[in-house]
Amino acid sequence: MASSEVTSSQPMPAQPMPARPARPNAAFRRLRGRRSPAEFAAAVRRAAREIGERVSCDARYVGRVEAGEIRCPNYAYERVFLHMFPGRTLTDLGFAPRSSVRGRRAHTDEDAPPAAPTSRAGAIGETPGARAPYDTPHHETYDDFEESDVLRRAFMTGGATVAAASLGPIGLAFDAAAAGRPVHRAGTSHAHALEEAVRRIRLLDDRHGADGLYRRASLPLRAAYALLDAGATRQTTADRLHSGAGELAISVGWLAHDSGRFDDARSHYAEALATARMTGDDGLEAHAFCNTAFLARDAGRPREAVRAAQAAQRVGRGLGSDRLMSLLALREAGGWAGLADRTGCEQALARAQVLFERGPSDADPEWMSFYGEAELEGLEAQCWSTLGDWPRAARHARRAAHLQDPHFTRNIALYTAELADDLARGGRPDEAAAAGTRVLDLLDQVQSSRVQTMLAGTARVLLPHRRATGVSEFLERHASVPRTA
């Protein structure tokens, strides 16, 4: 743990340099041209996919860049911008050189992280010699909140285990009560770190699945609630903290959900719903109800799934996002399918399709980045599978796997597992075995109890068909796969 050596019984207080006012980035604004911030953000995300990067660029981020709040982008954005504008440097794009941004100033009171304790005595459950997550040397903090090189490499190149281990340094993984130190009032840097924690957890889940992430992701969540208890000096910061904590609770709840911990997931979703109700955040409330509906369907409570999805639609109707309403209609369809109500399911599916075809908009929530045509097909496949229409389910599952962005490795495994199960139950064991084998090929990258449970069901259905082409090989290989604890 880094600490300052005390050389006097009355040390002089540090005098922070005054914050430099943001200077608008006119060069970047010119490059955007006539496109709206949302349209430009969509172009940035497309460019990122072209080079295998993943950025959560939205209109707000573009606005912050143009306002000069982001003086130098992180490494991922740097690669994307230089790909979009070949031959230009960061300086040409209106950014400050990275070397001039790092270590530029100490944080102001509003942005400062909580003070580190001078002694580790009483720090319960901490590893001796480990650095406190908030105990960051000044030379590693700078204006644009850039992540350290080590963390960046871990997130870019590590597998699921390394990625999970990387959640600790997100900047929120501390337990103030256990550390025995007071938490200062939260500032904008805390709100930003909280929002980034949500984005990184979603990114890692998309790539690797939930099983290796859930336990570690709960640490930033505890930190988020400690920040809420500490309060903030500005109402805008308090609003961001509440929204971020709610979204983080949903993300952690999803990790619990996807790894089969349904009771934990229900608790996290309820916490997010309570946060939304207390703050009047309709977007957060719709998101919480959306995930609650999905959980209820998977937990065998289809009537609750329908009611939660309908509640989400009532709240979400005024948010102006057709894509959100489309997803919520699909959540309702899943509940109707669980109730064996084919008519109700078909009506909800039809609404979902009509709403989806209206296209994306600036009002679409950031968390819906996973929802595209592939997810639409995948959720419809699940509905037909629940209703026992295996051929129809297999057609949609096949389309989902084909359409899915390669970045979403977990979803590719999920859709292909759905396809394998539908083919097996539909009397096509050889094709089912081939699809199941493709899922097994992805399990070194994906740790998801949901996918493993689906494969186990497919294997049971295929047991009587060992003599079909490829079935015996699939069953033997499946039997050798270690099960998630």
Summary of the structure (lengths in Angstrom):
residues: 485
radius of gyration: 24.0
end to end distance: 32.8
largest distance: 82.5
contacts: 1619
relative contact order: 0.06
helix: 63%
strand: 1%
